[in-house]
Amino acid sequence: MPPPLSLISDKAIGLGKIFGALFVMQASVYGVVVTDPTLGSVIDPVGGAEIDAEAVGSTSQSTIEALSGFAVLKDFPGFVASNSGDNTVSFTASTYADIQFTASGSASASSHGNVINSASLATSLDQAIQFRNNSGSNRTLTYVIDFGSYDSGSTGFDPDVNSVTAAGFALTGLTNMTSTGAIVDFYNPAGTIVSTQSVDNTLSNIYFGYDNGVEGISKIRVRTFHPSGISTAAFDDLGFTPATIPEPGTTAALLAGMIGIMAFVSNKRRK
């Protein structure tokens, strides 16, 4: 005897919810959301902290800045520290990918990830993001930048939609770190690291950047290595190219999943 239509309907709804969760794997947003900020075109313009060198293995600053549509996020108004949640930059137009910033580290790094106004640390004169160890032993602080899509209705961020071909930025105050300095990883949309760039603490202000072409960059992970006691580094001038579309493999996998679920529901209806 075939099951009642109400049961089939309930199962279909349940499957729809599962598929929805697979199709849009969103992360909750608890910090500040900045919409359509003013963008610049140059990393480290005149004034403020000056870049001392480019990280080994990076795509040069001049090369990335010359790419079509390149833009720079210079200010981070209202950004909060890691213990208050993620911060998000949202663009109304689809030209640029939305961006989410996630800071993580020790509870003794309560200022890690919030905005700081410091001419000695900000390469654009005004605002930068501080990476701060407030006290205690040596600590590694992590900062992740995801390129994706922000949904203002659900206050969710989907890191699996949109990427950029190239991105670059400045880290300052690295002479305050341990000898390990800083390590930066650039990821493609498949989640594979395509470039790792590291510097020690012999120079203070360093440019990091990478052009991964059509394969794209979906995430950047920054790690700074702090000695015991109080120490501060800063992140500024995030530059990026216009948004790309999700990689074909991801789209194909999602479509295959949708077709499989539709076939499952159809078979249940025929029984």
Backbone as JSON, one array per atom type, in Angstrom:
{
  "sequence": "MPPPLSLISDKAIGLGKIFGALFVMQASVYGVVVTDPTLGSVIDPVGGAEIDAEAVGSTSQSTIEALSGFAVLKDFPGFVASNSGDNTVSFTASTYADIQFTASGSASASSHGNVINSASLATSLDQAIQFRNNSGSNRTLTYVIDFGSYDSGSTGFDPDVNSVTAAGFALTGLTNMTSTGAIVDFYNPAGTIVSTQSVDNTLSNIYFGYDNGVEGISKIRVRTFHPSGISTAAFDDLGFTPATIPEPGTTAALLAGMIGIMAFVSNKRRK",
  "N": [[0.86, -1.2, 0.0], [0.64, 2.17, -0.93], [2.39, 4.91, 0.67], [0.75, 7.56, 2.55], [0.01, 10.73, 0.98], [0.69, 12.89, 2.55], [2.8, 11.99, 4.09], [4.75, 11.54, 2.16], [5.02, 14.15, 1.31], [6.02, 15.35, 3.64], [8.48, 14.04, 3.79], [9.66, 14.95, 1.46], [9.86, 17.67, 2.02], [11.63, 17.54, 4.14], [13.9, 16.49, 2.83], [14.32, 18.58, 1.13], [15.13, 20.53, 2.92], [17.54, 19.44, 3.77], [18.97, 19.45, 1.36], [19.0, 22.18, 0.93], [20.67, 22.98, 2.99], [23.03, 21.83, 2.13], [23.42, 23.13, -0.27], [23.65, 25.85, 0.32], [25.92, 26.55, 2.38], [26.09, 28.25, 4.98], [27.75, 30.51, 7.18], [27.18, 31.81, 10.4], [26.8, 35.27, 11.13], [28.08, 37.48, 13.4], [29.36, 39.79, 14.05], [30.26, 43.07, 12.95], [28.63, 44.49, 10.08], [29.57, 45.95, 7.16], [28.48, 47.92, 4.57], [29.01, 48.52, 1.16], [31.62, 50.01, 1.25], [33.94, 52.77, 0.83], [36.33, 52.44, -1.71], [39.83, 52.13, -2.48], [42.63, 52.28, -4.78], [45.22, 51.54, -4.52], [47.64, 49.75, -2.72], [49.14, 50.65, 0.31], [49.29, 53.67, 0.05], [50.6, 57.07, -0.24], [51.95, 58.25, 2.82], [51.46, 57.4, 6.32], [52.31, 54.12, 7.67], [55.04, 52.68, 5.98], [55.64, 50.25, 3.45], [58.22, 47.89, 3.79], [59.27, 45.72, 2.38], [58.61, 43.06, -0.04], [57.0, 39.95, 0.42], [58.74, 36.85, 0.03], [58.01, 34.88, -2.79], [55.64, 36.09, -3.34], [53.22, 37.57, -5.61], [54.11, 40.43, -7.32], [53.48, 43.68, -5.94], [53.0, 45.79, -7.75], [52.24, 44.39, -10.04], [49.82, 43.14, -9.27], [48.27, 45.38, -8.62], [47.9, 46.46, -11.12], [46.0, 44.91, -12.36], [42.86, 44.43, -14.0], [40.09, 46.18, -12.73], [40.97, 46.15, -10.11], [40.78, 46.74, -6.62], [40.94, 48.38, -3.38], [40.41, 47.81, 0.0], [40.46, 50.1, 2.42], [39.72, 51.06, 4.94], [38.2, 50.01, 8.05], [35.59, 50.32, 9.4], [34.25, 50.24, 12.62], [34.88, 47.57, 13.12], [34.97, 44.68, 15.17], [36.5, 42.88, 17.96], [37.85, 39.47, 18.16], [36.42, 38.05, 20.13], [33.9, 39.03, 19.88], [32.78, 38.31, 17.52], [32.5, 37.6, 13.9], [33.49, 39.87, 11.26], [32.05, 41.59, 8.49], [32.17, 42.58, 5.08], [30.08, 43.91, 2.75], [28.93, 44.09, -0.61], [26.67, 45.86, -2.59], [26.38, 45.77, -5.39], [27.19, 43.22, -7.81], [29.75, 43.18, -8.64], [32.01, 42.9, -6.99], [33.21, 40.36, -4.76], [31.67, 39.55, -1.64], [33.09, 39.91, 1.65], [34.38, 38.18, 4.42], [35.73, 38.46, 7.67], [37.57, 36.76, 10.02], [38.74, 36.41, 13.22], [40.9, 34.62, 15.35], [42.2, 33.08, 18.33], [43.99, 33.13, 21.46], [42.2, 33.56, 24.59], [43.42, 35.56, 25.91], [43.94, 37.37, 24.03], [42.16, 39.51, 23.58], [41.81, 41.84, 22.17], [42.29, 41.2, 19.62], [41.73, 41.52, 16.22], [40.11, 43.77, 16.15], [39.4, 47.21, 15.14], [42.0, 49.63, 14.73], [43.31, 52.85, 15.22], [46.07, 54.12, 14.02], [48.84, 55.81, 13.04], [51.34, 54.75, 12.83], [51.03, 52.09, 12.32], [49.03, 51.72, 10.41], [48.83, 51.5, 6.94], [47.4, 53.08, 5.28], [47.13, 55.51, 6.51], [44.89, 55.88, 8.28], [42.82, 53.68, 9.46], [43.46, 50.34, 10.67], [43.59, 46.75, 11.13], [44.1, 45.31, 14.21], [46.37, 42.89, 15.47], [46.69, 41.55, 18.4], [48.4, 40.53, 21.26], [47.63, 40.42, 24.53], [48.81, 39.69, 26.99], [50.74, 37.29, 28.95], [51.98, 34.08, 27.81], [53.93, 33.03, 24.86], [52.07, 33.33, 21.82], [50.08, 32.23, 19.05], [48.33, 34.02, 16.72], [45.48, 34.03, 14.64], [44.11, 35.04, 11.53], [41.5, 35.05, 9.29], [40.49, 35.57, 5.99], [37.7, 35.41, 4.07], [36.39, 35.13, 0.83], [33.22, 35.55, -0.52], [29.67, 35.27, -0.37], [27.33, 37.38, 1.08], [24.28, 37.19, 2.8], [21.85, 39.32, 3.57], [19.32, 38.89, 4.52], [19.25, 36.44, 5.94], [21.39, 36.86, 7.5], [23.66, 35.42, 6.92], [26.75, 33.99, 5.76], [28.13, 32.82, 2.82], [30.81, 30.99, 1.96], [31.32, 29.51, -0.29], [30.55, 30.61, -2.63], [31.6, 32.75, -5.11], [34.86, 34.08, -5.72], [38.16, 35.49, -5.96], [40.54, 36.52, -8.45], [43.01, 37.48, -7.71], [44.76, 38.75, -4.82], [45.98, 40.99, -2.3], [47.85, 42.51, 0.44], [48.92, 44.44, 3.35], [51.05, 43.69, 6.1], [51.93, 44.95, 9.22], [54.24, 46.05, 11.79], [55.77, 43.8, 12.37], [58.26, 43.44, 13.53], [57.72, 43.29, 16.15], [57.13, 40.69, 16.65], [57.87, 37.14, 17.33], [60.83, 35.33, 16.25], [59.78, 33.79, 14.23], [57.91, 35.35, 12.98], [55.58, 35.93, 10.6], [53.14, 33.96, 8.83], [51.53, 33.37, 5.79], [48.82, 31.99, 4.06], [47.4, 31.28, 0.91], [44.37, 30.22, -0.5], [42.74, 28.15, -2.96], [39.43, 27.82, -4.56], [38.83, 25.12, -4.14], [39.82, 24.56, -1.71], [42.5, 24.12, -1.43], [45.84, 24.92, -0.58], [47.53, 27.32, -2.4], [49.62, 29.04, -2.35], [52.16, 29.73, -0.03], [53.49, 32.12, 2.05], [56.09, 33.45, 3.93], [57.63, 35.39, 6.55], [60.31, 36.65, 8.62], [61.09, 38.38, 11.71], [62.73, 40.51, 11.11], [62.22, 42.69, 9.5], [59.76, 45.3, 9.51], [57.29, 46.06, 8.1], [55.45, 44.47, 5.74], [54.56, 43.46, 2.42], [52.16, 41.18, 1.19], [50.96, 39.01, -1.35], [49.06, 37.45, -4.02], [48.52, 36.16, -7.27], [46.33, 34.06, -8.65], [45.19, 33.55, -11.04], [42.66, 32.27, -13.31], [41.85, 30.14, -11.76], [41.47, 31.07, -9.21], [41.17, 32.68, -5.92], [39.93, 31.91, -2.81], [40.18, 32.14, -0.1], [42.18, 33.55, 2.52], [44.64, 32.91, 4.88], [46.08, 34.25, 7.74], [48.77, 34.14, 9.93], [50.21, 35.26, 12.9], [53.04, 35.42, 15.04], [53.39, 35.74, 18.33], [55.38, 37.07, 21.0], [55.76, 36.49, 24.6], [53.95, 38.61, 26.88], [52.9, 41.97, 26.03], [52.12, 42.56, 22.67], [51.85, 43.84, 19.35], [50.7, 43.54, 16.04], [49.63, 44.52, 12.72], [47.03, 44.56, 10.21], [46.39, 45.71, 6.97], [44.98, 47.55, 4.16], [43.58, 45.73, 2.2], [43.66, 44.39, -0.88], [41.97, 43.46, -3.93], [40.7, 41.66, -6.79], [37.88, 41.89, -9.14], [34.89, 39.84, -8.56], [34.76, 36.31, -9.21], [33.1, 33.43, -10.69], [31.71, 30.45, -9.04], [33.88, 27.59, -9.01], [33.83, 25.2, -11.76], [33.74, 22.47, -10.95], [32.63, 22.52, -8.4], [30.06, 23.56, -8.92], [29.04, 21.53, -10.59], [28.99, 19.36, -8.84], [27.08, 20.19, -6.98], [24.79, 20.35, -8.62], [24.54, 17.69, -9.37], [23.92, 16.55, -6.9], [21.43, 17.73, -6.45], [19.9, 16.64, -8.57], [19.96, 13.94, -7.86], [18.48, 13.92, -5.44], [15.98, 14.81, -6.35], [15.3, 12.67, -7.99], [15.08, 10.65, -6.09], [12.86, 11.49, -4.57], [10.93, 11.41, -6.59], [10.82, 8.65, -7.19], [9.79, 7.7, -4.79], [7.23, 8.74, -4.88], [6.1, 7.24, -6.92], [5.82, 4.75, -5.87]],
  "CA": [[0.0, 0.0, 0.0], [1.51, 3.36, -1.0], [2.27, 5.78, 1.83], [-0.09, 8.73, 2.32], [0.69, 11.85, 0.35], [1.23, 13.78, 3.57], [4.1, 11.46, 4.5], [5.67, 11.85, 1.07], [5.26, 15.59, 1.34], [6.91, 15.64, 4.76], [9.82, 13.58, 3.43], [10.17, 15.85, 0.43], [10.25, 18.9, 2.7], [12.85, 17.25, 4.89], [14.99, 16.4, 1.89], [14.58, 19.94, 0.64], [15.91, 21.24, 3.93], [18.89, 18.89, 3.73], [19.61, 19.97, 0.16], [19.25, 23.6, 1.14], [21.85, 23.11, 3.84], [24.19, 21.49, 1.32], [23.58, 24.09, -1.36], [24.09, 27.12, 0.88], [26.53, 26.27, 3.67], [26.35, 29.58, 5.46], [28.24, 30.72, 8.53], [26.49, 32.9, 11.05], [27.53, 36.51, 11.24], [27.76, 38.08, 14.69], [30.06, 41.05, 14.23], [29.81, 44.25, 12.21], [28.45, 44.37, 8.63], [29.81, 47.22, 6.49], [27.95, 47.82, 3.21], [29.52, 49.42, 0.13], [32.64, 50.96, 1.72], [34.74, 53.45, -0.19], [37.5, 51.64, -2.07], [40.94, 52.79, -3.13], [43.2, 51.52, -5.89], [46.64, 51.3, -4.28], [48.07, 49.27, -1.4], [50.16, 51.53, 0.87], [49.44, 54.97, -0.6], [51.53, 57.98, 0.43], [51.6, 58.55, 4.2], [51.28, 56.25, 7.19], [53.4, 53.15, 7.68], [55.52, 52.38, 4.64], [56.06, 48.86, 3.24], [59.68, 47.73, 3.71], [59.67, 44.68, 1.42], [57.58, 42.13, -0.48], [57.28, 38.59, 0.87], [59.26, 35.93, -0.98], [56.95, 34.06, -3.37], [54.42, 36.87, -3.63], [53.08, 38.28, -6.88], [54.51, 41.78, -6.96], [52.42, 44.65, -5.68], [52.7, 46.54, -8.97], [51.53, 43.49, -10.96], [48.45, 42.96, -8.8], [47.55, 46.66, -8.71], [47.63, 46.75, -12.53], [44.95, 44.04, -12.87], [41.6, 45.12, -14.29], [39.09, 46.23, -11.67], [41.57, 46.0, -8.78], [40.29, 47.71, -5.63], [41.57, 48.22, -2.08], [39.65, 48.15, 1.21], [41.43, 50.85, 3.21], [39.22, 51.31, 6.29], [37.45, 48.91, 8.64], [34.8, 51.03, 10.41], [33.48, 49.52, 13.61], [35.25, 46.16, 13.27], [35.08, 44.26, 16.57], [37.52, 41.86, 18.23], [37.48, 38.07, 17.92], [35.44, 37.55, 21.09], [32.59, 39.62, 19.57], [32.26, 37.72, 16.29], [33.1, 37.89, 12.6], [33.14, 41.13, 10.61], [31.71, 41.33, 7.09], [32.03, 43.69, 4.14], [29.09, 43.5, 1.74], [28.78, 44.99, -1.74], [25.34, 45.76, -3.2], [26.59, 45.32, -6.76], [27.82, 41.91, -7.89], [31.1, 43.32, -9.2], [33.0, 42.38, -6.05], [32.78, 39.36, -3.79], [31.58, 39.98, -0.25], [34.28, 39.46, 2.38], [34.22, 37.96, 5.86], [36.98, 38.49, 8.42], [37.43, 35.96, 11.24], [39.93, 36.41, 14.06], [40.89, 33.58, 16.38], [43.41, 33.02, 19.12], [43.8, 32.94, 22.89], [41.33, 34.48, 25.31], [44.27, 36.67, 26.33], [44.1, 38.24, 22.86], [40.8, 40.03, 23.46], [41.77, 42.95, 21.21], [42.67, 40.67, 18.3], [40.72, 41.62, 15.17], [39.33, 45.0, 16.12], [40.0, 48.31, 14.39], [42.91, 50.48, 15.47], [43.7, 54.07, 14.51], [47.47, 54.3, 14.34], [49.63, 56.2, 11.87], [52.57, 53.95, 12.78], [50.7, 50.73, 11.9], [48.13, 51.75, 9.25], [49.51, 51.93, 5.72], [46.54, 54.09, 4.65], [47.07, 56.63, 7.45], [43.81, 55.91, 9.26], [42.45, 52.48, 10.19], [44.0, 49.03, 10.38], [43.1, 45.7, 12.04], [45.22, 44.94, 15.07], [46.59, 41.53, 15.98], [47.28, 41.94, 19.69], [48.51, 39.63, 22.41], [47.57, 41.33, 25.68], [49.7, 39.3, 28.09], [50.94, 35.85, 29.05], [53.06, 33.4, 27.1], [53.92, 33.14, 23.39], [50.8, 32.93, 21.24], [49.86, 32.37, 17.62], [47.02, 34.6, 16.41], [45.08, 33.69, 13.27], [43.11, 35.91, 10.91], [41.07, 34.44, 8.03], [39.68, 36.4, 5.09], [36.95, 34.59, 3.12], [35.65, 35.8, -0.24], [32.01, 34.77, -0.72], [28.43, 36.0, -0.58], [26.61, 37.68, 2.32], [22.83, 37.28, 2.67], [21.38, 40.2, 4.64], [18.07, 38.37, 5.06], [19.53, 35.4, 6.92], [22.66, 37.25, 8.11], [24.57, 34.3, 6.71], [27.82, 34.2, 4.78], [28.42, 31.59, 2.08], [32.16, 31.08, 1.4], [31.43, 28.67, -1.47], [30.11, 31.38, -3.8], [32.5, 33.85, -5.44], [36.26, 34.12, -5.34], [38.86, 36.55, -6.71], [41.71, 35.96, -9.12], [44.21, 37.93, -7.03], [44.55, 39.55, -3.61], [47.2, 41.4, -1.63], [47.63, 43.35, 1.62], [50.1, 44.75, 4.13], [51.16, 43.39, 7.53], [52.88, 45.88, 9.82], [54.62, 45.79, 13.18], [56.27, 42.43, 12.51], [59.43, 43.4, 14.41], [57.22, 43.0, 17.5], [56.82, 39.26, 16.73], [59.0, 36.25, 17.55], [61.64, 35.17, 15.03], [58.95, 33.16, 13.19], [57.27, 36.45, 12.26], [54.23, 35.71, 10.1], [52.95, 33.01, 7.73], [50.29, 33.65, 5.08], [48.42, 30.96, 3.09], [46.33, 31.61, -0.04], [43.65, 29.0, -0.86], [41.84, 28.19, -4.11], [38.07, 27.44, -4.16], [38.77, 23.71, -3.74], [40.35, 24.44, -0.36], [43.92, 23.75, -1.5], [46.78, 26.04, -0.48], [48.25, 27.52, -3.66], [50.83, 29.81, -2.06], [52.49, 30.02, 1.36], [54.52, 33.15, 2.11], [56.47, 33.66, 5.33], [58.68, 36.37, 6.83], [60.71, 36.67, 10.02], [60.82, 39.66, 12.38], [63.82, 41.46, 10.88], [61.62, 43.89, 8.9], [58.49, 45.59, 10.19], [56.09, 46.21, 7.29], [55.64, 43.57, 4.59], [53.46, 43.22, 1.48], [51.88, 39.81, 0.77], [49.96, 38.98, -2.4], [49.16, 36.32, -4.95], [47.61, 36.1, -8.42], [46.13, 32.64, -9.0], [44.54, 33.46, -12.34], [41.26, 31.87, -13.4], [41.52, 29.17, -10.7], [40.89, 31.91, -8.17], [41.5, 32.65, -4.5], [38.69, 31.99, -2.04], [40.46, 32.37, 1.31], [43.54, 33.87, 2.95], [44.86, 32.71, 6.32], [47.25, 34.97, 8.23], [49.16, 33.78, 11.3], [51.31, 36.04, 13.47], [53.61, 34.68, 16.17], [53.63, 36.78, 19.33], [56.12, 36.69, 22.21], [55.02, 36.73, 25.84], [53.75, 40.03, 27.15], [52.05, 42.72, 25.1], [52.71, 42.76, 21.35], [50.83, 44.19, 18.36], [50.94, 43.68, 14.61], [48.41, 45.05, 12.11], [46.65, 44.17, 8.84], [45.79, 46.88, 6.32], [44.94, 47.67, 2.7], [43.26, 44.48, 1.5], [43.35, 44.62, -2.29], [41.38, 42.29, -4.58], [40.12, 41.82, -8.12], [36.44, 41.6, -9.16], [34.47, 38.48, -8.23], [34.62, 35.28, -10.23], [31.99, 32.52, -10.39], [32.21, 29.23, -8.41], [34.59, 26.71, -9.94], [32.92, 24.26, -12.41], [33.61, 21.23, -10.2], [31.69, 22.75, -7.31], [28.73, 23.68, -9.49], [28.62, 20.22, -11.08], [28.69, 18.52, -7.68], [25.81, 20.65, -6.42], [23.73, 19.98, -9.54], [24.39, 16.24, -9.26], [23.2, 16.3, -5.66], [20.04, 18.14, -6.63], [19.25, 15.66, -9.44], [19.78, 12.71, -7.08], [17.39, 14.1, -4.48], [14.72, 14.88, -7.1], [15.0, 11.32, -8.43], [14.66, 9.9, -4.91], [11.48, 11.88, -4.25], [10.07, 10.93, -7.67], [10.64, 7.22, -7.0], [8.91, 7.5, -3.64], [5.86, 9.07, -5.28], [5.56, 6.2, -7.8], [5.59, 3.49, -5.12]],
  "C": [[0.89, 1.24, 0.0], [1.34, 4.23, 0.24], [1.38, 6.97, 1.52], [0.72, 9.89, 1.75], [1.31, 12.78, 1.38], [2.6, 13.33, 4.02], [5.14, 11.75, 3.44], [6.03, 13.32, 1.09], [6.23, 15.97, 2.45], [8.34, 15.23, 4.44], [10.46, 14.5, 2.41], [10.65, 17.15, 1.05], [11.54, 18.7, 3.46], [14.07, 17.17, 4.0], [15.36, 17.77, 1.33], [15.41, 20.74, 1.62], [17.35, 20.77, 3.93], [19.64, 19.45, 2.53], [19.94, 21.44, 0.32], [20.48, 23.83, 1.99], [23.11, 22.79, 3.07], [24.48, 22.57, 0.29], [24.1, 25.43, -0.86], [24.63, 26.86, 2.27], [26.99, 27.59, 4.26], [26.88, 29.57, 6.88], [27.54, 31.92, 9.14], [27.41, 34.1, 11.18], [27.13, 37.2, 12.53], [28.42, 39.43, 14.9], [29.43, 42.17, 13.44], [29.66, 43.92, 10.73], [28.59, 45.77, 8.04], [29.38, 47.06, 5.04], [28.52, 48.92, 2.32], [30.52, 50.46, 0.66], [33.34, 51.63, 0.55], [36.01, 52.65, -0.44], [38.58, 52.51, -2.7], [41.47, 51.93, -4.26], [44.65, 51.13, -5.67], [46.83, 50.78, -2.86], [49.22, 50.17, -0.93], [50.33, 52.8, 0.06], [50.39, 55.86, 0.22], [51.03, 58.3, 1.84], [51.39, 57.29, 5.0], [52.5, 55.35, 7.19], [53.77, 52.79, 6.25], [55.99, 50.93, 4.55], [57.57, 48.8, 3.05], [60.09, 46.76, 2.61], [58.45, 43.86, 1.02], [57.97, 40.73, -0.04], [57.8, 37.73, -0.28], [58.12, 35.02, -1.47], [55.68, 34.81, -3.7], [54.42, 37.35, -5.07], [53.29, 39.74, -6.57], [53.31, 42.71, -6.81], [52.03, 45.39, -6.96], [51.93, 45.69, -9.97], [50.07, 43.35, -10.55], [47.65, 44.25, -8.94], [47.19, 47.02, -10.14], [46.51, 45.9, -13.11], [43.64, 44.81, -13.01], [40.63, 45.04, -13.11], [39.64, 46.14, -10.27], [41.11, 47.11, -7.85], [40.89, 47.39, -4.27], [40.62, 48.68, -0.97], [40.62, 48.8, 2.19], [41.03, 50.99, 4.68], [38.31, 50.17, 6.74], [36.54, 49.46, 9.75], [34.01, 50.11, 11.33], [33.85, 48.07, 13.81], [35.5, 45.83, 14.74], [36.09, 43.14, 16.71], [36.94, 40.46, 18.11], [36.42, 37.56, 18.88], [34.06, 38.14, 20.88], [32.04, 39.14, 18.24], [32.99, 38.13, 15.04], [32.66, 39.26, 12.1], [32.99, 40.88, 9.11], [31.64, 42.62, 6.3], [31.15, 43.2, 3.0], [29.0, 44.56, 0.64], [27.41, 44.78, -2.39], [25.44, 45.24, -4.63], [27.34, 44.0, -6.75], [29.25, 41.97, -8.41], [32.15, 42.68, -8.3], [32.39, 41.32, -5.14], [32.64, 40.01, -2.42], [32.74, 39.33, 0.51], [33.95, 39.29, 3.85], [35.59, 37.83, 6.52], [36.77, 37.78, 9.75], [38.75, 35.92, 11.99], [39.81, 35.31, 15.1], [42.22, 33.55, 17.09], [43.06, 32.85, 20.58], [42.82, 33.94, 23.47], [42.11, 35.69, 25.81], [44.59, 37.6, 25.17], [42.77, 38.91, 22.56], [40.69, 41.22, 22.51], [42.08, 42.49, 19.79], [41.51, 40.8, 17.33], [39.92, 42.89, 15.17], [40.1, 46.12, 15.42], [40.91, 49.13, 15.3], [43.24, 51.69, 14.59], [45.14, 54.4, 14.91], [48.25, 54.62, 13.08], [50.9, 55.37, 11.74], [52.3, 52.52, 12.31], [49.83, 50.69, 10.64], [48.87, 52.26, 8.03], [48.67, 52.94, 4.93], [46.23, 55.24, 5.6], [46.06, 56.47, 8.57], [43.66, 54.58, 9.99], [43.19, 51.24, 9.71], [43.36, 48.04, 11.35], [44.28, 45.26, 12.9], [45.19, 43.47, 15.46], [47.35, 41.72, 17.29], [47.24, 40.82, 20.71], [48.61, 40.52, 23.65], [48.54, 40.97, 26.8], [49.96, 37.8, 28.0], [52.07, 35.33, 28.2], [52.99, 33.65, 25.59], [52.59, 32.64, 22.84], [50.82, 33.11, 19.73], [48.45, 32.9, 17.41], [46.73, 34.38, 14.93], [44.0, 34.65, 12.79], [42.78, 35.33, 9.54], [40.19, 35.41, 7.26], [39.03, 35.48, 4.06], [36.27, 35.48, 2.1], [34.42, 34.95, -0.54], [30.81, 35.65, -0.97], [27.69, 36.15, 0.75], [25.13, 37.85, 2.01], [22.3, 38.1, 3.83], [20.09, 39.69, 5.26], [18.29, 37.34, 6.16], [20.76, 35.72, 7.76], [23.65, 36.09, 8.07], [25.6, 34.63, 5.66], [28.16, 32.86, 4.15], [29.81, 31.71, 1.44], [32.35, 30.27, 0.13], [30.94, 29.35, -2.74], [31.04, 32.58, -3.94], [33.93, 33.6, -4.95], [36.87, 35.28, -6.11], [40.06, 35.91, -7.4], [42.99, 36.31, -8.38], [43.86, 38.77, -5.82], [45.9, 39.89, -3.0], [46.89, 42.32, -0.46], [48.97, 43.63, 2.3], [49.95, 44.24, 5.55], [52.23, 44.3, 8.1], [53.17, 45.49, 11.27], [55.23, 44.43, 13.41], [57.56, 42.34, 13.32], [59.02, 43.17, 15.86], [56.97, 41.5, 17.7], [58.05, 38.46, 17.16], [59.78, 36.1, 16.24], [60.87, 34.5, 13.9], [58.21, 34.21, 12.38], [55.83, 36.18, 11.89], [54.24, 34.72, 8.95], [51.58, 33.28, 7.12], [50.04, 32.54, 4.05], [47.28, 31.49, 2.22], [45.71, 30.3, -0.51], [42.85, 29.21, -2.14], [40.44, 27.73, -3.69], [37.9, 25.98, -3.77], [39.31, 23.49, -2.34], [41.81, 24.05, -0.3], [44.79, 25.0, -1.38], [47.58, 26.15, -1.78], [49.5, 28.36, -3.48], [50.96, 29.99, -0.56], [53.66, 31.0, 1.37], [54.84, 33.44, 3.57], [57.6, 34.67, 5.43], [59.07, 36.26, 8.3], [60.45, 38.07, 10.6], [61.92, 40.69, 12.15], [63.35, 42.74, 10.21], [60.21, 44.06, 9.45], [57.27, 45.46, 9.3], [56.26, 45.49, 5.95], [54.37, 43.49, 3.74], [53.38, 41.72, 1.18], [50.84, 39.87, -0.34], [50.15, 37.8, -3.32], [48.1, 36.44, -6.03], [47.51, 34.64, -8.83], [45.35, 32.47, -10.29], [43.1, 32.97, -12.26], [40.87, 30.85, -12.33], [40.97, 29.88, -9.48], [41.47, 31.7, -6.78], [40.21, 32.83, -3.72], [38.93, 32.34, -0.57], [41.92, 32.7, 1.51], [43.61, 33.62, 4.45], [46.17, 33.37, 6.72], [47.52, 34.51, 9.66], [50.35, 34.63, 11.73], [51.73, 35.38, 14.77], [54.13, 35.67, 17.21], [54.44, 36.26, 20.51], [55.24, 36.9, 23.45], [54.96, 38.23, 26.12], [52.88, 40.67, 26.09], [52.78, 42.92, 23.78], [51.6, 42.97, 20.34], [51.4, 44.2, 16.95], [49.63, 44.19, 14.0], [48.28, 44.61, 10.66], [45.98, 45.37, 8.2], [45.81, 46.72, 4.81], [44.74, 46.34, 1.99], [42.85, 44.81, 0.07], [42.86, 43.34, -2.95], [40.83, 42.66, -5.95], [38.61, 41.57, -8.06], [36.13, 40.12, -8.95], [34.48, 37.58, -9.45], [33.42, 34.41, -9.87], [32.55, 31.26, -9.73], [32.87, 28.32, -9.44], [33.64, 25.65, -10.52], [32.71, 22.98, -11.62], [32.61, 21.36, -9.07], [30.27, 22.81, -7.83], [28.2, 22.33, -9.95], [28.22, 19.31, -9.93], [27.35, 18.89, -7.06], [24.63, 20.24, -7.3], [23.47, 18.47, -9.48], [23.63, 15.86, -8.01], [21.73, 16.63, -5.78], [19.28, 17.11, -7.48], [18.99, 14.36, -8.68], [18.62, 12.8, -6.12], [16.04, 14.13, -5.2], [14.32, 13.48, -7.57], [14.5, 10.47, -7.27], [13.21, 10.21, -4.56], [10.52, 11.36, -5.3], [9.79, 9.44, -7.54], [9.69, 6.92, -5.85], [7.47, 7.78, -4.02], [5.24, 7.94, -6.13], [5.23, 4.93, -7.05], [4.25, 3.52, -4.38]]
}
